[in-house]
Amino acid sequence: MGKFASDFKEFIAKGNVVDMAVGVVIGGAFNKIVTSLVNDIIMPLVGLLCGGLDVTDWKWVIRAADEAAGTAENALAYGNFIQAIIDFLIVAFTLFVVLRVFTKLQNARKKEAAEEAKEEAKAE
């Protein structure tokens, strides 16, 4: 059991694990922001364009509910599916923009560092 514990301790001590944990926490918080953006801002506008209807209420009723017989409604709730697709597209687009900006900033820093190293080499 001692080898297992020491291997686990070594695994946890690696920077990648800590970075991944921070990423998961930030990703969870980011998910709440994007969900609010979709549910509270974008979807009401989509609903307004669709005649004031809530997209998640869209469905195809296969069998209507019959209270006398005690049967529940059977329906395909395609509005929920459309909502999930819109959520995904917004999350993907937002991540794309954030990663693109981050990559450009990193490339600019690398270029500056390379130029500084080049100037220092000339000075010597």
Secondary structure by P-SEA (a helix, b strand, c coil): caaaaaaaaaaaacaaaaaaaaaaaaaaaaaaaaaaaaacccaaaaaaaacccccccbbbbccccccccccccccccaaaaaaaaaaaaaaaaaaaaaaaaaaaaaaaaaaaaaaaaaaaaaac
